[in-house]
Amino acid sequence: MPDDPIQDLLDDADERMEETVSFLRSELKTIRAGRASPSMLDNVTVDYYGSQTPLNQVASVSAPQADLLVVQPFDTNALQDIEKGIMKADLGLNPNNDGEKIRIPVPPLSEERRKELAETARERAEDAKISVRNIRRDVKNEIQRVVDAENLSEDVRYGAEEDLQQITDRHTDAIDSLLEKKKARIMDV
């Protein structure tokens, strides 16, 4: 049975890996999968009075139709800056400014673009797996340090490393599951 400092390390690893999975989940939401979704613009920042501000803090974004996004600024003076921010985000979208709001038609995805988006999703999932493996490596080293410092038995270390591997596998499986769901939504025509 792992003792307290080792259990604390395992709990910390679990929490950090869960944060990685959660971050991946939010990253995947920004990748377009067919329908227009306000979350497509989550990573857009706007140069608002000299500072980079997230789009959702200067405007509301809605998707009234499957192929249209509407950005309604809280301050109409920011229309040009919002339009520039959307263009700079390089999402492949063409915003249309009518003086009050910005309409963004969302074109249907070509097969080639779907494959590019699926590859982007795969790359982000791989980055998340690397992060999880780095956390595992750091915690494994820390477990070794605690075992040496407190003269614990090798059985304690092996048990803790097995628990750590189970935590790692669970989070890696969650990453794979998120990726498969996203790829299926991207490739669904």
C-alpha positions in Angstrom: 0.0 0.0 0.0 1.6 3.3 -1.0 2.1 5.7 1.9 1.1 9.3 2.0 3.8 11.2 0.1 3.5 8.7 -2.8 -0.3 8.8 -2.8 0.0 12.6 -2.9 2.2 12.3 -6.0 -0.2 9.9 -7.7 -3.1 12.2 -6.9 -1.2 15.2 -8.3 -0.3 13.2 -11.5 -4.0 12.3 -11.9 -5.0 15.9 -11.5 -2.4 17.2 -13.9 -3.2 14.6 -16.5 -6.9 15.4 -16.2 -6.1 19.1 -16.9 -4.3 18.0 -20.0 -7.3 16.0 -21.2 -9.6 19.0 -20.4 -7.3 21.3 -22.4 -7.4 19.0 -25.3 -11.2 18.9 -25.1 -11.3 22.7 -25.4 -8.8 22.7 -28.2 -10.8 20.2 -30.2 -13.9 22.3 -29.8 -12.2 25.1 -31.8 -11.6 22.7 -34.8 -14.5 23.0 -37.2 -16.6 19.9 -37.8 -19.2 20.7 -40.5 -21.7 22.9 -38.7 -21.0 26.5 -37.8 -20.4 26.8 -34.0 -19.6 29.8 -31.9 -16.7 27.8 -30.3 -14.9 28.0 -33.7 -14.0 31.6 -32.7 -12.8 30.8 -29.2 -9.2 31.4 -30.0 -9.7 34.7 -31.8 -8.2 37.7 -30.1 -9.0 41.3 -31.0 -6.8 44.3 -30.6 -9.2 46.3 -28.5 -7.9 49.7 -27.3 -4.3 48.5 -27.5 -4.6 45.1 -25.8 -5.2 41.7 -27.2 -8.7 40.7 -25.9 -10.6 37.4 -26.4 -13.4 37.9 -28.9 -16.0 36.7 -26.4 -15.2 39.7 -24.2 -15.9 42.3 -26.8 -18.8 40.6 -28.7 -21.4 37.9 -28.6 -21.1 35.1 -31.2 -24.1 33.1 -32.3 -24.8 30.5 -35.0 -28.4 31.2 -36.2 -27.9 28.7 -39.2 -25.7 25.7 -39.8 -23.7 27.7 -42.3 -23.5 31.1 -40.6 -21.9 32.8 -37.6 -23.0 36.2 -36.4 -20.7 38.4 -34.3 -22.6 41.2 -32.5 -20.0 43.6 -30.9 -20.8 45.2 -27.5 -19.2 48.4 -28.8 -19.7 49.1 -32.5 -16.4 51.1 -32.6 -14.7 47.7 -32.4 -16.2 46.3 -35.6 -13.1 46.9 -37.7 -10.8 45.4 -35.0 -13.0 42.3 -34.6 -13.0 41.8 -38.4 -9.2 42.1 -38.5 -8.9 39.6 -35.5 -11.0 37.0 -37.3 -9.0 37.4 -40.5 -5.7 37.2 -38.5 -6.8 34.0 -36.8 -6.5 32.3 -40.2 -9.6 30.1 -39.9 -10.4 30.2 -43.6 -13.4 32.4 -43.0 -14.5 35.6 -44.7 -16.2 38.0 -42.3 -18.8 40.5 -43.8 -19.2 43.7 -41.9 -22.5 45.5 -42.3 -21.9 48.4 -39.9 -23.7 46.8 -37.0 -22.6 43.2 -36.9 -20.4 40.8 -38.7 -21.8 37.9 -40.6 -19.4 35.0 -41.3 -20.6 32.5 -43.9 -19.2 29.1 -43.1 -18.5 27.2 -46.4 -19.0 23.5 -46.6 -15.8 21.5 -46.0 -14.0 19.9 -49.0 -12.7 16.4 -48.6 -9.1 17.8 -48.6 -10.0 20.3 -45.8 -11.6 17.6 -43.7 -8.4 15.6 -43.9 -6.4 18.6 -42.9 -8.7 19.3 -39.9 -8.5 15.6 -38.9 -4.7 15.8 -39.1 -4.8 18.9 -36.9 -6.9 17.1 -34.4 -4.5 14.2 -34.4 -1.5 16.5 -33.8 -3.2 18.2 -30.9 -4.1 14.8 -29.4 -0.5 13.7 -29.8 0.7 16.8 -28.0 -1.6 16.0 -25.2 -0.3 12.4 -25.0 3.3 13.8 -24.9 2.3 16.0 -22.0 0.7 13.1 -20.2 3.9 11.0 -20.7 6.1 13.9 -19.4 3.9 14.1 -16.3 4.4 10.4 -15.8 8.1 10.7 -16.2 8.3 13.5 -13.7 6.2 11.8 -11.1 8.1 8.5 -11.6 11.3 10.3 -10.9 9.7 12.0 -7.8 8.5 8.5 -6.6 12.1 7.2 -6.9 13.3 10.2 -4.9 10.8 9.7 -2.1 11.5 6.0 -2.0 15.3 6.7 -1.7 14.8 9.6 0.8 12.5 7.6 3.2 14.2 4.2 2.7 11.0 2.6 1.5 11.0 -0.9 0.0 11.3 -1.5 -3.8 7.8 -3.1 -3.6 6.3 0.2 -2.6 8.1 1.8 -5.6 6.9 -0.9 -8.0 3.3 -0.6 -6.7 3.3 3.1 -7.0 4.7 2.9 -10.6 2.0 0.4 -11.5 -0.7 2.8 -10.1 0.9 5.6 -12.1 0.9 3.6 -15.3 -2.8 2.8 -14.7 -3.6 6.5 -14.3 -1.5 7.3 -17.4 -3.3 4.6 -19.5 -6.7 5.9 -18.4 -5.9 9.4 -19.5 -4.3 8.2 -22.8 -7.4 6.2 -23.5 -9.5 9.3 -22.8 -7.4 11.3 -25.3 -7.8 8.5 -28.0 -11.5 8.5 -27.4 -11.8 12.3 -27.8 -9.7 12.1 -31.0 -11.8 9.3 -32.5 -15.1 11.2 -31.8 -13.7 14.4 -33.3 -12.3 12.7 -36.4 -15.7 11.0 -36.9 -17.5 14.4 -36.7 -15.0 16.0 -39.0 -15.2 13.3 -41.7 -19.0 13.0 -41.5 -20.5 14.7 -44.6 
